[in-house]
Amino acid sequence: MLKVGLTGGIGSGKSTTVDAFRVLGVPIIDADQIAKNSVKKGQPALTEIVKRFGDEILLRSGELNRQILKHQIFSNSKSLAALEEILHPHIKVTILQKIKALESSENLPPYVIVDIPLLVEKNYQDIFDHIIVVDCSTKQQIKRVIQRDGMDEISIKKIIRQQAGRDQRKQAASHILDNSKDVEGLTRQVNQLHQRFVSEK
């Protein structure tokens, strides 16, 4: 089974790409969902986060107060780095566990897609046989996020600066999907890659 990492900057069309692979029946491992699960009450990552940020980031129920944590990390880049330092080892272990479970299943798929927004930034490259980068211009990223989320341009540019640059992502890529045009064009590229991965298994 091939292990394929997929990444892209905010507004690049990564989610649309993942959906296109999902339609083809490809198993998807979602790093964002793993991150959300890892900060649930009782999880080791949440214990570490409380040690670092204090009890004030908890609700009375013992659950994470996401709003307070979000305020802390967006007002202080060191806080964001500290949070990522805690979370990503847990995320990586869970990804590897999920890959192993697929490899042990009776119906072994030809390949798995692992959707990781910070694949390049947090050095996940060594896990994968292939790395897909969904790419478009920075101008398109900003326009799409404004349309999708209603965020202001300054906030979007701040997020883009915190992420790996386009060139940095492209250097890590074995395959680049051009999402500068329409969804149909992106889907065609996904279908072509799908055929390639299936034949390569």
Buried (B, 14 or more C-beta within 10 A) or exposed (E): BBBBBBBBBBBBBBBBBBBBBEEBEBBBBBBEEBBEBBBEEEBEBBEBBBEEBEEEBBEEEEEBBEEBBEEBBBEEEEBBEBBBEBBBBBBBEBBBEBBEEBEEEEEEBBBBBBBBBBBBBBEBBEBBEBBBBBBBEBEBBBBBBBEEEEBEEEEBBEBBEBBBEBEEBEEBBEBBBEBEEEEEEBBEBBBEBBEEBBEEE
